Amino acid sequence: MARILVTGGTGALGSAVVNHLKSTDDHVRLLSRKPAPADLESGIEWARGDIASGVGLIEALKNVDIVVNCTGDGKNVYETDVLGVKRLAKSAKQAGVHHFFHISIVGIERIDLDYYRHKVSAEAAVIDSGVPYSIQRVTQFHTLLDFIISKLKGSSEGYILPIAHDALFQLIDTRDVTAYIAPFLTAEPVGRLPDVGGSEILRVAEIARTYLKARGIDNPAFVDPEKGFFPPSAVEAFRQGINTVPENRYGQITWADYVGEMVSSYIE
């Protein structure tokens, strides 16, 4: 039985990882900046702390064998994903952690985006810390495109997309990511693992069409944005599929499946 600390344990991926680990014999400790909920499930240990400030970190790492780093903060990327990950990895090394499993993003060194440059720096921080590590790069989550596509705006010419219609995404569900990485967590650290993405590669227009169809809107017209969610340089990289891994597709939950689940949850 391993003692596993999941950082970012209440986020999109972290919560999926924690949910999976509950079904194993491993001891699960969740690190979050939030206080423990009153209805915390039995079998999960809650550690309150913040890798950006270092508060609670030493206590959270005590007697831990494996760290699964699912941390991410789009608003404070440098403080959390660079300085915070550096602090976390160094602290894990000092605490004698046997395996630091770090989640990253496909194509980050080839896409012109500050957020991705910080993710590259986070990987370097893990490597330079000296902690035994594995780095798993994955493609964008369903949850990200759900958030972005929800910004669709109607106009007289059609729905204005938040990203150009021909940008490509190989979306993957966090539950599929969890299933994919599960065997690696308790294995020996291997450094950089092969990149992985979802089972389908879709253009933004297809993603938006499925999103709207689930809400009862058929055959919508689309208009590209004058200024979109991502800068033009990043969109061009997405058009080229730099953020995809066609040779390593994984998962059972499609974008249509995910959208259908979300709509059903709204109705309920």
Residue pairs with C-beta under 8 A, 6 or more apart in sequence:
1 25
1 26
1 27
2 26
2 27
2 65
2 66
2 185
2 186
3 26
3 27
3 29
3 63
3 64
3 65
3 66
4 21
4 26
4 27
4 28
4 29
4 64
4 65
4 66
4 67
4 68
4 185
5 29
5 30
5 31
5 47
5 60
5 61
5 64
5 66
5 67
5 68
6 14
6 17
6 18
6 21
6 28
6 29
6 30
6 31
6 68
6 70
7 14
7 31
7 51
7 67
7 68
7 69
7 70
7 71
7 88
8 14
8 31
8 32
8 69
8 70
8 71
8 72
9 15
9 17
9 18
9 30
9 31
9 32
9 70
10 30
10 32
10 34
11 70
11 71
11 72
12 141
12 143
12 174
13 70
13 103
13 141
13 174
13 177
13 178
14 30
14 68
14 70
14 71
15 174
16 174
16 175
16 177
16 178
17 68
17 70
17 178
17 181
18 28
18 30
18 44
19 178
20 175
20 178
20 179
20 182
21 28
22 28
22 41
22 43
22 44
26 186
27 45
28 43
28 44
28 45
29 44
29 45
29 46
29 47
29 60
29 64
30 44
30 45
30 46
30 47
31 47
31 48
31 49
31 51
31 56
31 60
32 46
32 47
32 48
32 49
33 48
33 49
33 50
34 48
35 48
36 46
36 48
40 46
47 56
47 59
47 60
48 56
49 55
49 56
49 57
49 59
49 60
50 56
50 57
50 84
51 57
51 71
51 80
51 84
51 85
51 87
51 88
52 73
52 76
52 79
52 80
52 83
52 84
52 87
54 87
54 91
57 87
57 88
57 91
58 91
58 95
61 67
61 91
61 92
61 95
61 97
62 95
64 92
64 95
64 97
65 97
65 98
65 99
66 97
66 98
66 99
66 100
66 101
66 185
66 186
67 88
67 92
67 97
67 99
67 100
67 101
68 101
68 103
68 185
69 85
69 88
69 100
69 101
69 102
69 103
69 126
70 103
71 80
71 81
71 84
71 85
71 88
72 80
72 81
73 79
73 80
73 81
73 84
74 115
77 114
77 115
77 118
78 118
81 118
81 119
81 121
81 122
82 118
82 121
82 122
82 125
85 102
85 122
85 125
85 126
86 122
86 125
86 129
89 100
89 102
89 125
89 126
89 129
89 131
89 133
90 129
90 131
92 100
92 129
92 131
93 100
93 129
93 130
93 131
97 131
97 132
98 132
98 189
99 132
99 133
99 134
99 185
99 186
99 187
99 188
99 189
100 126
100 129
100 131
100 132
100 133
100 134
100 189
101 133
101 134
101 136
101 181
101 184
101 185
101 189
102 122
102 123
102 126
102 133
102 134
102 135
102 136
103 136
103 138
103 177
103 181
104 119
104 122
104 123
104 135
104 136
104 137
104 138
105 116
105 119
105 137
105 138
105 139
105 140
105 243
106 137
106 138
106 139
106 170
106 195
106 197
106 243
106 244
106 245
107 116
107 137
107 237
107 242
107 243
107 244
108 116
108 117
108 119
108 120
108 123
108 137
109 116
109 120
110 237
110 242
111 233
111 234
111 237
111 238
111 242
111 243
112 231
112 233
112 234
112 237
113 230
113 231
113 233
113 234
116 234
123 135
126 133
126 135
127 133
127 135
132 189
133 189
133 191
134 184
134 189
134 190
134 191
134 192
134 193
135 191
135 192
135 193
136 181
136 184
136 193
136 196
137 192
137 193
137 195
137 196
138 172
138 177
138 195
138 196
138 197
139 169
139 170
139 171
139 172
139 195
139 196
139 197
139 198
139 243
139 244
139 245
140 169
140 170
140 171
140 172
140 243
141 171
141 172
141 173
141 174
141 177
142 171
142 172
142 173
142 174
142 253
142 255
142 258
143 174
145 169
145 171
145 207
145 255
146 211
146 258
146 259
146 262
148 162
148 163
148 229
149 162
149 207
149 208
149 211
151 162
151 229
152 159
152 160
152 161
152 162
152 208
152 211
152 212
153 159
153 160
154 160
155 223
157 221
157 223
158 220
158 221
158 222
158 223
159 208
159 212
159 220
159 221
159 222
159 223
160 222
160 223
160 224
160 225
161 204
161 205
161 208
161 222
161 223
161 224
161 225
161 228
162 225
162 228
162 229
163 204
163 225
163 228
163 229
163 230
163 235
163 238
164 204
164 224
164 225
164 228
164 235
164 238
164 239
165 203
165 204
165 205
165 208
165 222
165 224
166 203
166 204
166 205
166 239
167 203
167 204
167 230
167 235
167 238
167 239
168 201
168 202
168 203
168 204
168 238
168 239
168 240
168 241
168 243
168 244
169 201
169 202
169 203
169 204
169 207
169 238
169 243
169 244
170 197
170 198
170 200
170 201
170 202
170 243
170 244
170 245
170 246
170 249
171 198
171 200
171 202
171 207
171 255
171 258
172 196
172 197
172 198
172 199
172 250
172 251
173 198
173 251
173 253
173 257
173 258
175 253
176 198
176 250
176 251
176 252
176 253
177 196
177 251
179 251
180 196
180 250
180 251
184 190
184 193
194 248
195 245
195 248
196 245
196 248
196 250
197 244
197 245
197 246
197 248
197 249
197 250
198 249
198 250
198 251
198 254
198 255
199 249
199 250
199 251
199 252
199 254
200 249
200 254
200 255
201 241
201 244
201 246
202 255
205 222
207 255
208 220
208 222
209 220
210 255
210 256
210 259
211 259
212 218
212 220
214 256
214 259
214 260
214 262
214 263
215 263
228 235
230 238
237 243
